[in-house]
Amino acid sequence: VQLQASGGGLVQSGGSLRLSCAASGITLDDYAIGWFRQVPGKGREGVSCISSSDGSTYYSESVRGRFTISRDNAKNTVFLQMNSLKPEDTAVYYCASRGVRHRYSGTQYYIHCGGMRYWGKGTQVTVSS
């Protein structure tokens, strides 16, 4: 299984970027998949995830209304459209797949973003003020 994230870069505050995560060895729409981010010295944060069963989505409070997750099943790719970017969005962004058809219960975060088994290499997003 390989997940390849791309689309990161340097953008000014208020700008937009679109991240892509292309998968091989796994069919993305069979499993929950999501985007996470991490800054040095902090833990990994779940940004947005999408369910395989009903397509429902989760967004963290910090990105809700600005970011949109979507899938292109024909291309086996998941996207993260990021608008109105802020300097605090600066991080390395990772895509991940749960890789098993297991339904989690509990918080919305755990239901959508829990139990990710397969991780791609990250892509750096830098937002300048």
C-alpha positions as a Markdown table, in Angstrom:
| # | Residue | x | y | z |
|---|---|---|---|---|
| 1 | Val | 0.0 | 0.0 | 0.0 |
| 2 | Gln | 1.3 | 3.4 | -0.9 |
| 3 | Leu | -0.2 | 6.8 | -0.4 |
| 4 | Gln | 1.4 | 9.7 | -2.1 |
| 5 | Ala | 0.5 | 13.2 | -1.0 |
| 6 | Ser | 1.3 | 16.2 | -3.1 |
| 7 | Gly | 0.2 | 19.8 | -3.7 |
| 8 | Gly | 1.9 | 21.5 | -0.7 |
| 9 | Gly | 3.8 | 24.7 | -1.1 |
| 10 | Leu | 4.2 | 28.3 | 0.0 |
| 11 | Val | 1.2 | 30.5 | -0.1 |
| 12 | Gln | 0.2 | 33.9 | 1.4 |
| 13 | Ser | -2.4 | 34.2 | 4.1 |
| 14 | Gly | -5.8 | 34.1 | 2.6 |
| 15 | Gly | -4.7 | 32.0 | -0.4 |
| 16 | Ser | -5.6 | 28.5 | -1.4 |
| 17 | Leu | -4.0 | 25.1 | -2.0 |
| 18 | Arg | -5.3 | 21.8 | -3.1 |
| 19 | Leu | -3.7 | 18.7 | -1.7 |
| 20 | Ser | -3.9 | 15.3 | -3.5 |
| 21 | Cys | -3.4 | 11.8 | -2.2 |
| 22 | Ala | -3.0 | 9.1 | -4.8 |
| 23 | Ala | -3.2 | 5.5 | -3.6 |
| 24 | Ser | -1.8 | 2.3 | -5.0 |
| 25 | Gly | -2.4 | -1.2 | -3.5 |
| 26 | Ile | -5.6 | -0.1 | -1.9 |
| 27 | Thr | -9.0 | 1.1 | -3.1 |
| 28 | Leu | -9.6 | 4.3 | -1.2 |
| 29 | Asp | -13.3 | 4.4 | -1.2 |
| 30 | Asp | -13.4 | 1.0 | 0.5 |
| 31 | Tyr | -12.1 | 2.5 | 3.7 |
| 32 | Ala | -12.1 | 5.6 | 5.8 |
| 33 | Ile | -9.5 | 8.1 | 4.7 |
| 34 | Gly | -8.3 | 11.4 | 6.0 |
| 35 | Trp | -5.9 | 14.2 | 6.2 |
| 36 | Phe | -3.7 | 14.9 | 9.3 |
| 37 | Arg | -1.1 | 17.6 | 10.0 |
| 38 | Gln | 1.8 | 18.0 | 12.3 |
| 39 | Val | 4.1 | 20.8 | 13.3 |
| 40 | Pro | 7.4 | 20.3 | 15.0 |
| 41 | Gly | 7.0 | 19.7 | 18.7 |
| 42 | Lys | 3.3 | 19.0 | 18.5 |
| 43 | Gly | 1.2 | 15.9 | 18.1 |
| 44 | Arg | -0.5 | 14.9 | 14.8 |
| 45 | Glu | -3.8 | 16.6 | 14.4 |
| 46 | Gly | -6.7 | 15.1 | 12.4 |
| 47 | Val | -7.8 | 17.8 | 10.0 |
| 48 | Ser | -10.5 | 16.1 | 7.9 |
| 49 | Cys | -11.7 | 12.5 | 7.3 |
| 50 | Ile | -14.3 | 10.9 | 5.1 |
| 51 | Ser | -16.2 | 7.7 | 5.8 |
| 52 | Ser | -16.3 | 4.9 | 3.3 |
| 53 | Ser | -19.8 | 3.7 | 4.3 |
| 54 | Asp | -21.8 | 6.8 | 3.8 |
| 55 | Gly | -19.4 | 9.5 | 2.7 |
| 56 | Ser | -19.9 | 11.5 | 5.8 |
| 57 | Thr | -17.1 | 13.8 | 6.7 |
| 58 | Tyr | -15.4 | 15.2 | 9.7 |
| 59 | Tyr | -13.6 | 18.5 | 10.0 |
| 60 | Ser | -11.6 | 19.8 | 12.9 |
| 61 | Glu | -12.9 | 23.0 | 14.5 |
| 62 | Ser | -9.9 | 24.9 | 13.2 |
| 63 | Val | -10.6 | 24.2 | 9.5 |
| 64 | Arg | -14.3 | 23.8 | 9.3 |
| 65 | Gly | -15.8 | 26.1 | 6.7 |
| 66 | Arg | -12.4 | 26.6 | 5.0 |
| 67 | Phe | -11.3 | 23.1 | 4.0 |
| 68 | Thr | -13.1 | 20.5 | 1.9 |
| 69 | Ile | -12.3 | 16.9 | 1.6 |
| 70 | Ser | -13.4 | 14.9 | -1.5 |
| 71 | Arg | -12.7 | 11.7 | -3.3 |
| 72 | Asp | -12.3 | 10.8 | -7.0 |
| 73 | Asn | -12.9 | 7.1 | -7.0 |
| 74 | Ala | -12.0 | 6.7 | -10.7 |
| 75 | Lys | -8.6 | 8.1 | -9.9 |
| 76 | Asn | -8.3 | 6.5 | -6.5 |
| 77 | Thr | -7.4 | 9.8 | -5.1 |
| 78 | Val | -8.5 | 12.0 | -2.2 |
| 79 | Phe | -8.3 | 15.7 | -2.2 |
| 80 | Leu | -8.1 | 18.5 | 0.4 |
| 81 | Gln | -9.2 | 21.9 | -0.9 |
| 82 | Met | -7.8 | 24.5 | 1.5 |
| 83 | Asn | -9.1 | 28.0 | 1.2 |
| 84 | Ser | -8.6 | 31.1 | 3.3 |
| 85 | Leu | -5.4 | 29.8 | 4.6 |
| 86 | Lys | -3.9 | 31.1 | 7.8 |
| 87 | Pro | -0.3 | 31.1 | 9.1 |
| 88 | Glu | -1.5 | 28.6 | 11.8 |
| 89 | Asp | -2.3 | 26.1 | 9.0 |
| 90 | Thr | 1.4 | 25.8 | 8.4 |
| 91 | Ala | 2.4 | 22.1 | 8.9 |
| 92 | Val | 3.3 | 18.9 | 7.2 |
| 93 | Tyr | 0.1 | 17.3 | 5.9 |
| 94 | Tyr | -0.3 | 13.6 | 5.7 |
| 95 | Cys | -3.0 | 11.4 | 4.2 |
| 96 | Ala | -3.9 | 8.1 | 5.7 |
| 97 | Ser | -6.2 | 5.2 | 5.2 |
| 98 | Arg | -7.9 | 3.0 | 7.7 |
| 99 | Gly | -7.4 | 0.0 | 5.5 |
| 100 | Val | -9.9 | -2.2 | 7.2 |
| 101 | Arg | -13.7 | -2.2 | 7.1 |
| 102 | His | -14.1 | -1.6 | 10.8 |
| 103 | Arg | -16.6 | 0.8 | 12.1 |
| 104 | Tyr | -15.6 | 2.8 | 15.1 |
| 105 | Ser | -17.9 | 4.3 | 17.7 |
| 106 | Gly | -17.5 | 7.2 | 20.0 |
| 107 | Thr | -16.7 | 10.8 | 19.1 |
| 108 | Gln | -17.1 | 12.0 | 15.5 |
| 109 | Tyr | -13.4 | 12.3 | 15.3 |
| 110 | Tyr | -12.8 | 8.7 | 16.3 |
| 111 | Ile | -15.6 | 7.4 | 14.0 |
| 112 | His | -14.1 | 9.1 | 11.0 |
| 113 | Cys | -10.4 | 9.4 | 11.7 |
| 114 | Gly | -9.6 | 6.7 | 14.2 |
| 115 | Gly | -7.5 | 3.6 | 13.5 |
| 116 | Met | -5.6 | 4.8 | 10.4 |
| 117 | Arg | -3.2 | 2.1 | 9.4 |
| 118 | Tyr | -1.6 | 3.3 | 6.3 |
| 119 | Trp | 0.2 | 6.6 | 6.1 |
| 120 | Gly | 1.7 | 8.5 | 3.2 |
| 121 | Lys | 4.8 | 10.7 | 3.3 |
| 122 | Gly | 3.8 | 14.3 | 4.1 |
| 123 | Thr | 3.7 | 17.4 | 2.0 |
| 124 | Gln | 4.7 | 20.7 | 3.5 |
| 125 | Val | 2.3 | 23.6 | 3.6 |
| 126 | Thr | 3.6 | 27.0 | 4.6 |
| 127 | Val | 1.4 | 30.0 | 4.9 |
| 128 | Ser | 3.1 | 33.4 | 5.2 |
| 129 | Ser | 1.5 | 36.3 | 6.9 |
